[in-house]
Amino acid sequence: MLTHKQLLNSKWTAVKSINKQKHFLVTDVEYDEDGVVTKCEIQAIINKEVSLINWRDLANKDVWLQGWK
């Protein structure tokens, strides 16, 4: 699993399609002054739709797989 510092530009596959999309890229990560992630944005590869996500949800292997599968 990636640390929050390695999130930007990481690739993810949704186990179950989200709005008919399976492959995503983390396109924006923002931190507060203590280095805690305050925003994590993913973008669908095909239709470029952007969504906010709790970056810790990416650790749930029932929902997300690291890389493009």
PQR file with spaces between the fields and no chain letter, atoms N, CA, C, O and H, PARSE charges and radii, in Angstrom:
ATOM       1  N    MET     1       0.846   -1.188    0.000 -0.4000 1.5000
ATOM       2  CA   MET     1       0.000    0.000    0.000 -0.0000 2.0000
ATOM       3  C    MET     1       0.885    1.242    0.000  0.5500 1.7000
ATOM       4  O    MET     1       1.908    1.293    0.682 -0.5500 1.4000
ATOM       5  N    LEU     2       0.485    2.204   -0.749 -0.4000 1.5000
ATOM       6  CA   LEU     2       1.212    3.468   -0.807 -0.0000 2.0000
ATOM       7  C    LEU     2       1.041    4.265    0.476  0.5500 1.7000
ATOM       8  O    LEU     2       0.020    4.156    1.155 -0.5500 1.4000
ATOM       9  H    LEU     2      -0.346    2.162   -1.303  0.4000 1.0000
ATOM      10  N    THR     3       2.028    5.052    0.795 -0.4000 1.5000
ATOM      11  CA   THR     3       1.863    6.020    1.868 -0.0000 2.0000
ATOM      12  C    THR     3       1.204    7.258    1.278  0.5500 1.7000
ATOM      13  O    THR     3       1.146    7.402    0.056 -0.5500 1.4000
ATOM      14  H    THR     3       2.857    5.141    0.244  0.4000 1.0000
ATOM      15  N    HIS     4       0.712    8.143    2.114 -0.4000 1.5000
ATOM      16  CA   HIS     4       0.048    9.349    1.602 -0.0000 2.0000
ATOM      17  C    HIS     4       1.010   10.204    0.785  0.5500 1.7000
ATOM      18  O    HIS     4       0.568   10.985   -0.057 -0.5500 1.4000
ATOM      19  H    HIS     4       0.759    8.027    3.107  0.4000 1.0000
ATOM      20  N    LYS     5       2.303   10.074    1.015 -0.4000 1.5000
ATOM      21  CA   LYS     5       3.278   10.870    0.255 -0.0000 2.0000
ATOM      22  C    LYS     5       3.484   10.337   -1.162  0.5500 1.7000
ATOM      23  O    LYS     5       4.035   11.042   -2.007 -0.5500 1.4000
ATOM      24  H    LYS     5       2.661    9.440    1.699  0.4000 1.0000
ATOM      25  N    GLN     6       3.054    9.112   -1.433 -0.4000 1.5000
ATOM      26  CA   GLN     6       3.220    8.498   -2.750 -0.0000 2.0000
ATOM      27  C    GLN     6       1.922    8.494   -3.566  0.5500 1.7000
ATOM      28  O    GLN     6       1.874    7.890   -4.638 -0.5500 1.4000
ATOM      29  H    GLN     6       2.606    8.540   -0.747  0.4000 1.0000
ATOM      30  N    LEU     7       0.903    9.139   -3.088 -0.4000 1.5000
ATOM      31  CA   LEU     7      -0.408    9.093   -3.745 -0.0000 2.0000
ATOM      32  C    LEU     7      -0.445    9.746   -5.124  0.5500 1.7000
ATOM      33  O    LEU     7      -0.993    9.176   -6.067 -0.5500 1.4000
ATOM      34  H    LEU     7       0.942    9.629   -2.217  0.4000 1.0000
ATOM      35  N    LEU     8       0.127   10.923   -5.241 -0.4000 1.5000
ATOM      36  CA   LEU     8       0.004   11.690   -6.478 -0.0000 2.0000
ATOM      37  C    LEU     8       0.494   10.868   -7.668  0.5500 1.7000
ATOM      38  O    LEU     8       1.590   10.308   -7.643 -0.5500 1.4000
ATOM      39  H    LEU     8       0.572   11.386   -4.475  0.4000 1.0000
ATOM      40  N    ASN     9      -0.329   10.805   -8.701 -0.4000 1.5000
ATOM      41  CA   ASN     9      -0.070   10.080   -9.948 -0.0000 2.0000
ATOM      42  C    ASN     9      -0.095    8.565   -9.799  0.5500 1.7000
ATOM      43  O    ASN     9       0.321    7.855  -10.714 -0.5500 1.4000
ATOM      44  H    ASN     9      -1.219   11.260   -8.722  0.4000 1.0000
ATOM      45  N    SER    10      -0.577    8.051   -8.660 -0.4000 1.5000
ATOM      46  CA   SER    10      -0.699    6.601   -8.521 -0.0000 2.0000
ATOM      47  C    SER    10      -1.925    6.118   -9.305  0.5500 1.7000
ATOM      48  O    SER    10      -2.889    6.860   -9.489 -0.5500 1.4000
ATOM      49  H    SER    10      -0.915    8.628   -7.916  0.4000 1.0000
ATOM      50  N    LYS    11      -1.868    4.869   -9.760 -0.4000 1.5000
ATOM      51  CA   LYS    11      -2.912    4.284  -10.606 -0.0000 2.0000
ATOM      52  C    LYS    11      -3.716    3.275   -9.802  0.5500 1.7000
ATOM      53  O    LYS    11      -3.171    2.529   -8.989 -0.5500 1.4000
ATOM      54  H    LYS    11      -1.085    4.266   -9.611  0.4000 1.0000
ATOM      55  N    TRP    12      -5.047    3.266  -10.046 -0.4000 1.5000
ATOM      56  CA   TRP    12      -5.953    2.403   -9.295 -0.0000 2.0000
ATOM      57  C    TRP    12      -7.014    1.800  -10.200  0.5500 1.7000
ATOM      58  O    TRP    12      -7.437    2.413  -11.180 -0.5500 1.4000
ATOM      59  H    TRP    12      -5.490    3.873  -10.707  0.4000 1.0000
ATOM      60  N    THR    13      -7.436    0.592   -9.859 -0.4000 1.5000
ATOM      61  CA   THR    13      -8.529   -0.077  -10.551 -0.0000 2.0000
ATOM      62  C    THR    13      -9.655   -0.302   -9.552  0.5500 1.7000
ATOM      63  O    THR    13      -9.436   -0.854   -8.474 -0.5500 1.4000
ATOM      64  H    THR    13      -7.093    0.094   -9.063  0.4000 1.0000
ATOM      65  N    ALA    14     -10.848    0.122   -9.911 -0.4000 1.5000
ATOM      66  CA   ALA    14     -12.022   -0.124   -9.073 -0.0000 2.0000
ATOM      67  C    ALA    14     -12.443   -1.575   -9.267  0.5500 1.7000
ATOM      68  O    ALA    14     -12.599   -2.024  -10.402 -0.5500 1.4000
ATOM      69  H    ALA    14     -11.025    0.571  -10.787  0.4000 1.0000
ATOM      70  N    VAL    15     -12.631   -2.314   -8.177 -0.4000 1.5000
ATOM      71  CA   VAL    15     -13.062   -3.707   -8.273 -0.0000 2.0000
ATOM      72  C    VAL    15     -14.429   -3.772   -8.947  0.5500 1.7000
ATOM      73  O    VAL    15     -14.675   -4.629   -9.796 -0.5500 1.4000
ATOM      74  H    VAL    15     -12.505   -1.950   -7.254  0.4000 1.0000
ATOM      75  N    LYS    16     -15.311   -2.859   -8.559 -0.4000 1.5000
ATOM      76  CA   LYS    16     -16.639   -2.752   -9.171 -0.0000 2.0000
ATOM      77  C    LYS    16     -16.685   -1.400   -9.887  0.5500 1.7000
ATOM      78  O    LYS    16     -16.330   -0.382   -9.293 -0.5500 1.4000
ATOM      79  H    LYS    16     -15.112   -2.163   -7.869  0.4000 1.0000
ATOM      80  N    SER    17     -17.105   -1.374  -11.116 -0.4000 1.5000
ATOM      81  CA   SER    17     -17.134   -0.136  -11.906 -0.0000 2.0000
ATOM      82  C    SER    17     -17.832    0.999  -11.176  0.5500 1.7000
ATOM      83  O    SER    17     -18.836    0.794  -10.494 -0.5500 1.4000
ATOM      84  H    SER    17     -17.394   -2.201  -11.598  0.4000 1.0000
ATOM      85  N    ILE    18     -17.288    2.196  -11.330 -0.4000 1.5000
ATOM      86  CA   ILE    18     -17.868    3.417  -10.781 -0.0000 2.0000
ATOM      87  C    ILE    18     -18.275    4.270  -11.975  0.5500 1.7000
ATOM      88  O    ILE    18     -17.422    4.765  -12.711 -0.5500 1.4000
ATOM      89  H    ILE    18     -16.472    2.363  -11.884  0.4000 1.0000
ATOM      90  N    ASN    19     -19.578    4.440  -12.165 -0.4000 1.5000
ATOM      91  CA   ASN    19     -20.094    5.172  -13.335 -0.0000 2.0000
ATOM      92  C    ASN    19     -19.491    4.627  -14.626  0.5500 1.7000
ATOM      93  O    ASN    19     -19.077    5.382  -15.506 -0.5500 1.4000
ATOM      94  H    ASN    19     -20.271    4.038  -11.567  0.4000 1.0000
ATOM      95  N    LYS    20     -19.453    3.302  -14.717 -0.4000 1.5000
ATOM      96  CA   LYS    20     -18.952    2.572  -15.891 -0.0000 2.0000
ATOM      97  C    LYS    20     -17.447    2.737  -16.114  0.5500 1.7000
ATOM      98  O    LYS    20     -16.941    2.439  -17.195 -0.5500 1.4000
ATOM      99  H    LYS    20     -19.789    2.688  -14.002  0.4000 1.0000
ATOM     100  N    GLN    21     -16.744    3.207  -15.101 -0.4000 1.5000
ATOM     101  CA   GLN    21     -15.290    3.406  -15.201 -0.0000 2.0000
ATOM     102  C    GLN    21     -14.594    2.479  -14.210  0.5500 1.7000
ATOM     103  O    GLN    21     -15.095    2.255  -13.108 -0.5500 1.4000
ATOM     104  H    GLN    21     -17.155    3.449  -14.223  0.4000 1.0000
ATOM     105  N    LYS    22     -13.438    1.938  -14.603 -0.4000 1.5000
ATOM     106  CA   LYS    22     -12.677    1.055  -13.719 -0.0000 2.0000
ATOM     107  C    LYS    22     -11.274    1.573  -13.416  0.5500 1.7000
ATOM     108  O    LYS    22     -10.721    1.262  -12.360 -0.5500 1.4000
ATOM     109  H    LYS    22     -13.032    2.119  -15.498  0.4000 1.0000
ATOM     110  N    HIS    23     -10.694    2.348  -14.310 -0.4000 1.5000
ATOM     111  CA   HIS    23      -9.305    2.773  -14.150 -0.0000 2.0000
ATOM     112  C    HIS    23      -9.218    4.257  -13.802  0.5500 1.7000
ATOM     113  O    HIS    23      -9.835    5.107  -14.443 -0.5500 1.4000
ATOM     114  H    HIS    23     -11.143    2.601  -15.167  0.4000 1.0000
ATOM     115  N    PHE    24      -8.425    4.539  -12.755 -0.4000 1.5000
ATOM     116  CA   PHE    24      -8.342    5.886  -12.206 -0.0000 2.0000
ATOM     117  C    PHE    24      -6.895    6.260  -11.911  0.5500 1.7000
ATOM     118  O    PHE    24      -6.035    5.401  -11.716 -0.5500 1.4000
ATOM     119  H    PHE    24      -7.923    3.848  -12.234  0.4000 1.0000
ATOM     120  N    LEU    25      -6.653    7.571  -11.882 -0.4000 1.5000
ATOM     121  CA   LEU    25      -5.358    8.138  -11.559 -0.0000 2.0000
ATOM     122  C    LEU    25      -5.563    9.202  -10.484  0.5500 1.7000
ATOM     123  O    LEU    25      -6.468   10.029  -10.596 -0.5500 1.4000
ATOM     124  H    LEU    25      -7.352    8.269  -12.040  0.4000 1.0000
ATOM     125  N    VAL    26      -4.728    9.187   -9.443 -0.4000 1.5000
ATOM     126  CA   VAL    26      -4.796   10.239   -8.432 -0.0000 2.0000
ATOM     127  C    VAL    26      -4.157   11.482   -9.039  0.5500 1.7000
ATOM     128  O    VAL    26      -2.965   11.488   -9.346 -0.5500 1.4000
ATOM     129  H    VAL    26      -3.993    8.515   -9.353  0.4000 1.0000
ATOM     130  N    THR    27      -4.953   12.530   -9.211 -0.4000 1.5000
ATOM     131  CA   THR    27      -4.484   13.724   -9.920 -0.0000 2.0000
ATOM     132  C    THR    27      -4.200   14.915   -9.015  0.5500 1.7000
ATOM     133  O    THR    27      -3.537   15.863   -9.437 -0.5500 1.4000
ATOM     134  H    THR    27      -5.922   12.525   -8.962  0.4000 1.0000
ATOM     135  N    ASP    28      -4.692   14.884   -7.771 -0.4000 1.5000
ATOM     136  CA   ASP    28      -4.444   16.009   -6.873 -0.0000 2.0000
ATOM     137  C    ASP    28      -4.496   15.518   -5.437  0.5500 1.7000
ATOM     138  O    ASP    28      -5.408   14.784   -5.056 -0.5500 1.4000
ATOM     139  H    ASP    28      -5.230   14.114   -7.428  0.4000 1.0000
ATOM     140  N    VAL    29      -3.520   15.921   -4.650 -0.4000 1.5000
ATOM     141  CA   VAL    29      -3.475   15.623   -3.217 -0.0000 2.0000
ATOM     142  C    VAL    29      -3.081   16.910   -2.514  0.5500 1.7000
ATOM     143  O    VAL    29      -2.098   17.551   -2.885 -0.5500 1.4000
ATOM     144  H    VAL    29      -2.779   16.517   -4.960  0.4000 1.0000
ATOM     145  N    GLU    30      -3.846   17.286   -1.499 -0.4000 1.5000
ATOM     146  CA   GLU    30      -3.516   18.471   -0.716 -0.0000 2.0000
ATOM     147  C    GLU    30      -3.309   18.064    0.733  0.5500 1.7000
ATOM     148  O    GLU    30      -3.942   17.132    1.230 -0.5500 1.4000
ATOM     149  H    GLU    30      -4.645   16.766   -1.197  0.4000 1.0000
ATOM     150  N    TYR    31      -2.407   18.781    1.403 -0.4000 1.5000
ATOM     151  CA   TYR    31      -2.038   18.486    2.784 -0.0000 2.0000
ATOM     152  C    TYR    31      -2.233   19.728    3.648  0.5500 1.7000
ATOM     153  O    TYR    31      -2.161   20.853    3.155 -0.5500 1.4000
ATOM     154  H    TYR    31      -1.892   19.537    0.999  0.4000 1.0000
ATOM     155  N    ASP    32      -2.482   19.513    4.947 -0.4000 1.5000
ATOM     156  CA   ASP    32      -2.492   20.648    5.865 -0.0000 2.0000
ATOM     157  C    ASP    32      -1.058   20.890    6.336  0.5500 1.7000
ATOM     158  O    ASP    32      -0.136   20.207    5.892 -0.5500 1.4000
ATOM     159  H    ASP    32      -2.540   18.598    5.347  0.4000 1.0000
ATOM     160  N    GLU    33      -0.870   21.855    7.227 -0.4000 1.5000
ATOM     161  CA   GLU    33       0.485   22.215    7.659 -0.0000 2.0000
ATOM     162  C    GLU    33       1.170   21.105    8.453  0.5500 1.7000
ATOM     163  O    GLU    33       2.388   21.136    8.629 -0.5500 1.4000
ATOM     164  H    GLU    33      -1.619   22.410    7.588  0.4000 1.0000
ATOM     165  N    ASP    34       0.399   20.121    8.935 -0.4000 1.5000
ATOM     166  CA   ASP    34       0.975   18.985    9.658 -0.0000 2.0000
ATOM     167  C    ASP    34       1.276   17.799    8.743  0.5500 1.7000
ATOM     168  O    ASP    34       1.733   16.755    9.209 -0.5500 1.4000
ATOM     169  H    ASP    34      -0.591   20.096    8.792  0.4000 1.0000
ATOM     170  N    GLY    35       1.021   17.956    7.445 -0.4000 1.5000
ATOM     171  CA   GLY    35       1.279   16.887    6.494 -0.0000 2.0000
ATOM     172  C    GLY    35       0.170   15.863    6.384  0.5500 1.7000
ATOM     173  O    GLY    35       0.368   14.797    5.800 -0.5500 1.4000
ATOM     174  H    GLY    35       0.649   18.804    7.066  0.4000 1.0000
ATOM     175  N    VAL    36      -1.000   16.167    6.935 -0.4000 1.5000
ATOM     176  CA   VAL    36      -2.150   15.269    6.871 -0.0000 2.0000
ATOM     177  C    VAL    36      -2.912   15.544    5.570  0.5500 1.7000
ATOM     178  O    VAL    36      -3.150   16.698    5.216 -0.5500 1.4000
ATOM     179  H    VAL    36      -1.161   17.033    7.409  0.4000 1.0000
ATOM     180  N    VAL    37      -3.288   14.481    4.870 -0.4000 1.5000
ATOM     181  CA   VAL    37      -4.032   14.639    3.621 -0.0000 2.0000
ATOM     182  C    VAL    37      -5.389   15.256    3.910  0.5500 1.7000
ATOM     183  O    VAL    37      -6.146   14.744    4.736 -0.5500 1.4000
ATOM     184  H    VAL    37      -3.094   13.543    5.158  0.4000 1.0000
ATOM     185  N    THR    38      -5.698   16.352    3.234 -0.4000 1.5000
ATOM     186  CA   THR    38      -6.992   17.012    3.393 -0.0000 2.0000
ATOM     187  C    THR    38      -7.867   16.843    2.154  0.5500 1.7000
ATOM     188  O    THR    38      -9.082   17.035    2.208 -0.5500 1.4000
ATOM     189  H    THR    38      -5.084   16.768    2.563  0.4000 1.0000
ATOM     190  N    LYS    39      -7.238   16.483    1.042 -0.4000 1.5000
ATOM     191  CA   LYS    39      -7.988   16.309   -0.204 -0.0000 2.0000
ATOM     192  C    LYS    39      -7.251   15.299   -1.082  0.5500 1.7000
ATOM     193  O    LYS    39      -6.031   15.360   -1.240 -0.5500 1.4000
ATOM     194  H    LYS    39      -6.251   16.327    0.998  0.4000 1.0000
ATOM     195  N    CYS    40      -8.020   14.371   -1.646 -0.4000 1.5000
ATOM     196  CA   CYS    40      -7.465   13.412   -2.599 -0.0000 2.0000
ATOM     197  C    CYS    40      -8.456   13.315   -3.754  0.5500 1.7000
ATOM     198  O    CYS    40      -9.625   12.985   -3.557 -0.5500 1.4000
ATOM     199  H    CYS    40      -9.011   14.321   -1.517  0.4000 1.0000
ATOM     200  N    GLU    41      -7.983   13.601   -4.942 -0.4000 1.5000
ATOM     201  CA   GLU    41      -8.835   13.654   -6.132 -0.0000 2.0000
ATOM     202  C    GLU    41      -8.394   12.564   -7.101  0.5500 1.7000
ATOM     203  O    GLU    41      -7.207   12.428   -7.399 -0.5500 1.4000
ATOM     204  H    GLU    41      -7.033   13.869   -5.102  0.4000 1.0000
ATOM     205  N    ILE    42      -9.372   11.780   -7.596 -0.4000 1.5000
ATOM     206  CA   ILE    42      -9.077   10.774   -8.607 -0.0000 2.0000
ATOM     207  C    ILE    42      -9.789   11.140   -9.906  0.5500 1.7000
ATOM     208  O    ILE    42     -10.854   11.757   -9.901 -0.5500 1.4000
ATOM     209  H    ILE    42     -10.336   11.891   -7.355  0.4000 1.0000
ATOM     210  N    GLN    43      -9.175   10.744  -11.011 -0.4000 1.5000
ATOM     211  CA   GLN    43      -9.751   11.029  -12.321 -0.0000 2.0000
ATOM     212  C    GLN    43      -9.868    9.727  -13.100  0.5500 1.7000
ATOM     213  O    GLN    43      -8.919    8.949  -13.193 -0.5500 1.4000
ATOM     214  H    GLN    43      -8.310   10.242  -11.015  0.4000 1.0000
ATOM     215  N    ALA    44     -11.060    9.508  -13.659 -0.4000 1.5000
ATOM     216  CA   ALA    44     -11.269    8.353  -14.519 -0.0000 2.0000
ATOM     217  C    ALA    44     -10.436    8.525  -15.785  0.5500 1.7000
ATOM     218  O    ALA    44     -10.357    9.625  -16.330 -0.5500 1.4000
ATOM     219  H    ALA    44     -11.832   10.139  -13.584  0.4000 1.0000
ATOM     220  N    ILE    45      -9.829    7.465  -16.245 -0.4000 1.5000
ATOM     221  CA   ILE    45      -8.928    7.538  -17.398 -0.0000 2.0000
ATOM     222  C    ILE    45      -9.702    7.772  -18.701  0.5500 1.7000
ATOM     223  O    ILE    45      -9.279    8.579  -19.529 -0.5500 1.4000
ATOM     224  H    ILE    45      -9.893    6.571  -15.801  0.4000 1.0000
ATOM     225  N    ILE    46     -10.809    7.090  -18.888 -0.4000 1.5000
ATOM     226  CA   ILE    46     -11.538    7.168  -20.161 -0.0000 2.0000
ATOM     227  C    ILE    46     -12.296    8.485  -20.323  0.5500 1.7000
ATOM     228  O    ILE    46     -12.111    9.190  -21.315 -0.5500 1.4000
ATOM     229  H    ILE    46     -11.153    6.434  -18.216  0.4000 1.0000
ATOM     230  N    ASN    47     -13.152    8.819  -19.349 -0.4000 1.5000
ATOM     231  CA   ASN    47     -14.003   10.003  -19.538 -0.0000 2.0000
ATOM     232  C    ASN    47     -13.502   11.242  -18.794  0.5500 1.7000
ATOM     233  O    ASN    47     -14.122   12.302  -18.875 -0.5500 1.4000
ATOM     234  H    ASN    47     -13.303    8.246  -18.543  0.4000 1.0000
ATOM     235  N    LYS    48     -12.385   11.119  -18.072 -0.4000 1.5000
ATOM     236  CA   LYS    48     -11.748   12.256  -17.366 -0.0000 2.0000
ATOM     237  C    LYS    48     -12.598   12.830  -16.231  0.5500 1.7000
ATOM     238  O    LYS    48     -12.317   13.927  -15.749 -0.5500 1.4000
ATOM     239  H    LYS    48     -11.881   10.258  -18.007  0.4000 1.0000
ATOM     240  N    GLU    49     -13.636   12.102  -15.797 -0.4000 1.5000
ATOM     241  CA   GLU    49     -14.464   12.563  -14.685 -0.0000 2.0000
ATOM     242  C    GLU    49     -13.631   12.570  -13.401  0.5500 1.7000
ATOM     243  O    GLU    49     -12.895   11.622  -13.127 -0.5500 1.4000
ATOM     244  H    GLU    49     -13.864   11.211  -16.188  0.4000 1.0000
ATOM     245  N    VAL    50     -13.753   13.638  -12.624 -0.4000 1.5000
ATOM     246  CA   VAL    50     -12.969   13.810  -11.398 -0.0000 2.0000
ATOM     247  C    VAL    50     -13.872   13.622  -10.188  0.5500 1.7000
ATOM     248  O    VAL    50     -15.008   14.094  -10.166 -0.5500 1.4000
ATOM     249  H    VAL    50     -14.351   14.407  -12.847  0.4000 1.0000
ATOM     250  N    SER    51     -13.345   12.914   -9.167 -0.4000 1.5000
ATOM     251  CA   SER    51     -14.089   12.676   -7.934 -0.0000 2.0000
ATOM     252  C    SER    51     -13.157   12.850   -6.743  0.5500 1.7000
ATOM     253  O    SER    51     -11.954   12.606   -6.839 -0.5500 1.4000
ATOM     254  H    SER    51     -12.421   12.530   -9.185  0.4000 1.0000
ATOM     255  N    LEU    52     -13.724   13.270   -5.632 -0.4000 1.5000
ATOM     256  CA   LEU    52     -12.977   13.312   -4.378 -0.0000 2.0000
ATOM     257  C    LEU    52     -13.133   11.967   -3.687  0.5500 1.7000
ATOM     258  O    LEU    52     -14.188   11.337   -3.763 -0.5500 1.4000
ATOM     259  H    LEU    52     -14.701   13.468   -5.555  0.4000 1.0000
ATOM     260  N    ILE    53     -12.072   11.533   -3.010 -0.4000 1.5000
ATOM     261  CA   ILE    53     -12.101   10.251   -2.321 -0.0000 2.0000
ATOM     262  C    ILE    53     -11.304   10.383   -1.027  0.5500 1.7000
ATOM     263  O    ILE    53     -10.349   11.157   -0.956 -0.5500 1.4000
ATOM     264  H    ILE    53     -11.215   12.045   -2.948  0.4000 1.0000
ATOM     265  N    ASN    54     -11.694    9.634   -0.020 -0.4000 1.5000
ATOM     266  CA   ASN    54     -10.880    9.528    1.184 -0.0000 2.0000
ATOM     267  C    ASN    54      -9.712    8.613    0.826  0.5500 1.7000
ATOM     268  O    ASN    54      -9.934    7.448    0.494 -0.5500 1.4000
ATOM     269  H    ASN    54     -12.470    9.006   -0.078  0.4000 1.0000
ATOM     270  N    TRP    55      -8.492    9.099    0.883 -0.4000 1.5000
ATOM     271  CA   TRP    55      -7.345    8.333    0.414 -0.0000 2.0000
ATOM     272  C    TRP    55      -7.188    7.019    1.161  0.5500 1.7000
ATOM     273  O    TRP    55      -6.625    6.073    0.611 -0.5500 1.4000
ATOM     274  H    TRP    55      -8.312   10.045    1.153  0.4000 1.0000
ATOM     275  N    ARG    56      -7.662    6.931    2.382 -0.4000 1.5000
ATOM     276  CA   ARG    56      -7.568    5.677    3.147 -0.0000 2.0000
ATOM     277  C    ARG    56      -8.474    4.591    2.576  0.5500 1.7000
ATOM     278  O    ARG    56      -8.230    3.406    2.801 -0.5500 1.4000
ATOM     279  H    ARG    56      -8.119    7.699    2.829  0.4000 1.0000
ATOM     280  N    ASP    57      -9.514    4.976    1.841 -0.4000 1.5000
ATOM     281  CA   ASP    57     -10.398    3.992    1.204 -0.0000 2.0000
ATOM     282  C    ASP    57      -9.644    3.154    0.176  0.5500 1.7000
ATOM     283  O    ASP    57     -10.049    2.031   -0.125 -0.5500 1.4000
ATOM     284  H    ASP    57      -9.713    5.939    1.658  0.4000 1.0000
ATOM     285  N    LEU    58      -8.556    3.689   -0.362 -0.4000 1.5000
ATOM     286  CA   LEU    58      -7.780    2.951   -1.354 -0.0000 2.0000
ATOM     287  C    LEU    58      -7.144    1.696   -0.767  0.5500 1.7000
ATOM     288  O    LEU    58      -6.743    0.809   -1.520 -0.5500 1.4000
ATOM     289  H    LEU    58      -8.227    4.601   -0.118  0.4000 1.0000
ATOM     290  N    ALA    59      -7.043    1.600    0.545 -0.4000 1.5000
ATOM     291  CA   ALA    59      -6.475    0.419    1.199 -0.0000 2.0000
ATOM     292  C    ALA    59      -7.446   -0.758    1.224  0.5500 1.7000
ATOM     293  O    ALA    59      -7.038   -1.884    1.507 -0.5500 1.4000
ATOM     294  H    ALA    59      -7.369    2.321    1.157  0.4000 1.0000
ATOM     295  N    ASN    60      -8.725   -0.515    0.930 -0.4000 1.5000
ATOM     296  CA   ASN    60      -9.735   -1.574    0.945 -0.0000 2.0000
ATOM     297  C    ASN    60      -9.654   -2.373   -0.349  0.5500 1.7000
ATOM     298  O    ASN    60     -10.121   -1.916   -1.393 -0.5500 1.4000
ATOM     299  H    ASN    60      -9.057    0.400    0.700  0.4000 1.0000
ATOM     300  N    LYS    61      -9.064   -3.563   -0.284 -0.4000 1.5000
ATOM     301  CA   LYS    61      -8.854   -4.385   -1.488 -0.0000 2.0000
ATOM     302  C    LYS    61     -10.149   -4.964   -2.052  0.5500 1.7000
ATOM     303  O    LYS    61     -10.151   -5.520   -3.151 -0.5500 1.4000
ATOM     304  H    LYS    61      -8.685   -3.933    0.564  0.4000 1.0000
ATOM     305  N    ASP    62     -11.248   -4.838   -1.311 -0.4000 1.5000
ATOM     306  CA   ASP    62     -12.543   -5.251   -1.845 -0.0000 2.0000
ATOM     307  C    ASP    62     -13.114   -4.181   -2.771  0.5500 1.7000
ATOM     308  O    ASP    62     -14.056   -4.442   -3.520 -0.5500 1.4000
ATOM     309  H    ASP    62     -11.246   -4.386   -0.419  0.4000 1.0000
ATOM     310  N    VAL    63     -12.540   -2.966   -2.718 -0.4000 1.5000
ATOM     311  CA   VAL    63     -13.034   -1.846   -3.508 -0.0000 2.0000
ATOM     312  C    VAL    63     -12.003   -1.379   -4.533  0.5500 1.7000
ATOM     313  O    VAL    63     -12.361   -1.070   -5.670 -0.5500 1.4000
ATOM     314  H    VAL    63     -11.775   -2.754   -2.110  0.4000 1.0000
ATOM     315  N    TRP    64     -10.723   -1.324   -4.144 -0.4000 1.5000
ATOM     316  CA   TRP    64      -9.668   -0.788   -4.995 -0.0000 2.0000
ATOM     317  C    TRP    64      -8.484   -1.743   -5.109  0.5500 1.7000
ATOM     318  O    TRP    64      -8.112   -2.394   -4.133 -0.5500 1.4000
ATOM     319  H    TRP    64     -10.432   -1.574   -3.221  0.4000 1.0000
ATOM     320  N    LEU    65      -7.894   -1.827   -6.296 -0.4000 1.5000
ATOM     321  CA   LEU    65      -6.652   -2.548   -6.527 -0.0000 2.0000
ATOM     322  C    LEU    65      -5.618   -1.556   -7.023  0.5500 1.7000
ATOM     323  O    LEU    65      -5.902   -0.734   -7.894 -0.5500 1.4000
ATOM     324  H    LEU    65      -8.196   -1.298   -7.089  0.4000 1.0000
ATOM     325  N    GLN    66      -4.416   -1.634   -6.466 -0.4000 1.5000
ATOM     326  CA   GLN    66      -3.368   -0.727   -6.896 -0.0000 2.0000
ATOM     327  C    GLN    66      -2.882   -1.121   -8.284  0.5500 1.7000
ATOM     328  O    GLN    66      -2.672   -2.300   -8.567 -0.5500 1.4000
ATOM     329  H    GLN    66      -4.185   -2.302   -5.759  0.4000 1.0000
ATOM     330  N    GLY    67      -2.707   -0.126   -9.144 -0.4000 1.5000
ATOM     331  CA   GLY    67      -2.310   -0.355  -10.530 -0.0000 2.0000
ATOM     332  C    GLY    67      -3.527   -0.525  -11.413  0.5500 1.7000
ATOM     333  O    GLY    67      -4.664   -0.493  -10.940 -0.5500 1.4000
ATOM     334  H    GLY    67      -2.878    0.832   -8.914  0.4000 1.0000
ATOM     335  N    TRP    68      -3.279   -0.704  -12.696 -0.4000 1.5000
ATOM     336  CA   TRP    68      -4.383   -0.925  -13.642 -0.0000 2.0000
ATOM     337  C    TRP    68      -4.412   -2.390  -13.976  0.5500 1.7000
ATOM     338  O    TRP    68      -3.474   -2.925  -14.567 -0.5500 1.4000
ATOM     339  H    TRP    68      -2.356   -0.729  -13.080  0.4000 1.0000
ATOM     340  N    LYS    69      -5.501   -3.044  -13.591 -0.4000 1.5000
ATOM     341  CA   LYS    69      -5.662   -4.488  -13.778 -0.0000 2.0000
ATOM     342  C    LYS    69      -6.638   -4.786  -14.878  0.5500 1.7000
ATOM     343  O    LYS    69      -6.898   -5.953  -15.174 -0.5500 1.4000
ATOM     344  H    LYS    69      -6.263   -2.610  -13.111  0.4000 1.0000
